[in-house]
Amino acid sequence: MESMEVSYASELDGGFQVKVNYIPNLTSLANEHLTFKGGMKENSLSGLYSTSGTGWTMAALFSLTSGLPFKFPIEGNSMDKVQSFASSLTTMGDLLEAAGYVNEFICGSDASFGGRKNYFEQHGNYQIFDLHTAREQNYIAPDYSVFWGFEDEILYRIAKDEVTRLADNVQPFNLTLLTVDTHHVGGYVCGICESQHSEPLGNVIQCADKQVVEFIDWCKTQEWYEDTVIVIVGDHPRMDKILLEEATSYDRALYNCFINVDMNENVQTENRVLNPMDIFPSVMWALGFRFEGNRLGLGTNIFSGGQTLAEELGFENYNESIGQYSQYFIDEIVK
């Protein structure tokens, strides 16, 4: 979920808002299922913190699915100009494709922006469904364009059709959605946003909260639901300060929720310090994959019972190390 951090929850619910919880449904969903909490802020709803090299959408997508920070020697959203996107790297998409999965990525904008199309096609042979596909398949008019392309209301409609199509096949599938309405600056007020708050972004956040949980509720009615792992995660902290003027980096954790995951009851879910790179090995474990050492890249399987690297080293030391120049990354990953 674009820019979805737990700061939008009330202080009582582990967020930063004094008078209102803008994400009541996501709060309830986290409490009903599995979320990893806290670590740097007492009573936080989430313990997932963005690091150096994970703080914008392409970097977040990369780190969430590769276990590495985005350290390419190029402006962050210019990877669409590079022919090869880390060809030597093995990512979530690569592993799933090798295991017989069909991969698909859906976004409400031009997927080529920032190198997203290149990355997903080259790592897992993802089917891409973006603004252009929506026009071609008559979900929207040929000249339709709002905000970044089309709003999340249409994204979820497409997602229902696509997951139904994928579930009808014999092969297992990985469907990844990227929402957009909550993008900075100020988000996009769509046609179904209610006007409950004086600040428009508050209405956008609450609308996003309502839509994602309605989608999950729909998923629960489908035959494939019980056999399907669902992960909801924020990509990065938002890039404006609306509703967050007084928040510090310790307040601004990313939302995370795991649904239909069997977990050892001894695994610690409270007082955790996680980062986007930990999601890659954790999702793979949740899908049934097992690997030596419970680490992939710099990410730690958070269901293993072991500490993440950020917990071992301390978040500030870990983040400082992540931000340093790496010749190894240039020599072994960039090629």
Secondary structure in CASP SS format (residue, H / E / C, confidence):
PFRMAT SS
TARGET T0000
AUTHOR 0000-0000-0000
METHOD secondary structure of the structure
MODEL  1
M C 1.00
E C 1.00
S C 1.00
M C 1.00
E E 1.00
V H 1.00
S H 1.00
Y H 1.00
A C 1.00
S E 1.00
E H 1.00
L H 1.00
D H 1.00
G C 1.00
G C 1.00
F C 1.00
Q E 1.00
V C 1.00
K C 1.00
V C 1.00
N C 1.00
Y C 1.00
I C 1.00
P H 1.00
N H 1.00
L H 1.00
T H 1.00
S H 1.00
L H 1.00
A H 1.00
N H 1.00
E H 1.00
H C 1.00
L E 1.00
T C 1.00
F C 1.00
K C 1.00
G C 1.00
G C 1.00
M C 1.00
K C 1.00
E C 1.00
N C 1.00
S C 1.00
L C 1.00
S C 1.00
G C 1.00
L E 1.00
Y C 1.00
S C 1.00
T C 1.00
S C 1.00
G C 1.00
T C 1.00
G C 1.00
W C 1.00
T H 1.00
M H 1.00
A H 1.00
A H 1.00
L H 1.00
F H 1.00
S H 1.00
L H 1.00
T H 1.00
S H 1.00
G C 1.00
L C 1.00
P C 1.00
F C 1.00
K C 1.00
F C 1.00
P C 1.00
I C 1.00
E C 1.00
G C 1.00
N C 1.00
S C 1.00
M H 1.00
D H 1.00
K H 1.00
V C 1.00
Q C 1.00
S C 1.00
F C 1.00
A C 1.00
S C 1.00
S C 1.00
L C 1.00
T C 1.00
T C 1.00
M H 1.00
G H 1.00
D H 1.00
L H 1.00
L H 1.00
E H 1.00
A H 1.00
A C 1.00
G C 1.00
Y C 1.00
V E 1.00
N E 1.00
E E 1.00
F E 1.00
I E 1.00
C E 1.00
G C 1.00
S C 1.00
D C 1.00
A C 1.00
S C 1.00
F H 1.00
G H 1.00
G H 1.00
R H 1.00
K H 1.00
N H 1.00
Y H 1.00
F H 1.00
E H 1.00
Q H 1.00
H C 1.00
G C 1.00
N C 1.00
Y C 1.00
Q E 1.00
I E 1.00
F E 1.00
D C 1.00
L H 1.00
H H 1.00
T H 1.00
A H 1.00
R H 1.00
E H 1.00
Q C 1.00
N C 1.00
Y C 1.00
I C 1.00
A C 1.00
P C 1.00
D C 1.00
Y C 1.00
S C 1.00
V E 1.00
F C 1.00
W C 1.00
G E 1.00
F C 1.00
E C 1.00
D H 1.00
E H 1.00
I H 1.00
L H 1.00
Y H 1.00
R H 1.00
I H 1.00
A H 1.00
K H 1.00
D H 1.00
E H 1.00
V H 1.00
T H 1.00
R H 1.00
L H 1.00
A H 1.00
D C 1.00
N C 1.00
V C 1.00
Q C 1.00
P C 1.00
F E 1.00
N E 1.00
L E 1.00
T E 1.00
L E 1.00
L E 1.00
T C 1.00
V C 1.00
D C 1.00
T C 1.00
H C 1.00
H C 1.00
V C 1.00
G C 1.00
G C 1.00
Y C 1.00
V C 1.00
C C 1.00
G C 1.00
I C 1.00
C C 1.00
E C 1.00
S C 1.00
Q C 1.00
H C 1.00
S C 1.00
E C 1.00
P H 1.00
L H 1.00
G H 1.00
N H 1.00
V H 1.00
I H 1.00
Q H 1.00
C H 1.00
A H 1.00
D H 1.00
K H 1.00
Q H 1.00
V H 1.00
V H 1.00
E H 1.00
F H 1.00
I H 1.00
D H 1.00
W H 1.00
C H 1.00
K C 1.00
T C 1.00
Q C 1.00
E C 1.00
W C 1.00
Y H 1.00
E H 1.00
D H 1.00
T C 1.00
V C 1.00
I E 1.00
V E 1.00
I E 1.00
V E 1.00
G C 1.00
D C 1.00
H C 1.00
P C 1.00
R C 1.00
M C 1.00
D C 1.00
K C 1.00
I C 1.00
L C 1.00
L C 1.00
E C 1.00
E C 1.00
A C 1.00
T C 1.00
S C 1.00
Y C 1.00
D C 1.00
R C 1.00
A C 1.00
L E 1.00
Y C 1.00
N E 1.00
C E 1.00
F E 1.00
I E 1.00
N C 1.00
V C 1.00
D C 1.00
M C 1.00
N C 1.00
E C 1.00
N C 1.00
V C 1.00
Q C 1.00
T C 1.00
E C 1.00
N C 1.00
R C 1.00
V C 1.00
L E 1.00
N C 1.00
P H 1.00
M H 1.00
D H 1.00
I H 1.00
F H 1.00
P H 1.00
S H 1.00
V H 1.00
M H 1.00
W H 1.00
A H 1.00
L C 1.00
G C 1.00
F C 1.00
R C 1.00
F C 1.00
E H 1.00
G H 1.00
N H 1.00
R E 1.00
L E 1.00
G C 1.00
L C 1.00
G E 1.00
T E 1.00
N C 1.00
I C 1.00
F C 1.00
S C 1.00
G C 1.00
G C 1.00
Q C 1.00
T C 1.00
L H 1.00
A H 1.00
E H 1.00
E H 1.00
L H 1.00
G C 1.00
F H 1.00
E H 1.00
N H 1.00
Y H 1.00
N H 1.00
E H 1.00
S H 1.00
I H 1.00
G C 1.00
Q C 1.00
Y C 1.00
S C 1.00
Q H 1.00
Y H 1.00
F H 1.00
I H 1.00
D H 1.00
E H 1.00
I H 1.00
V C 1.00
K C 1.00
END
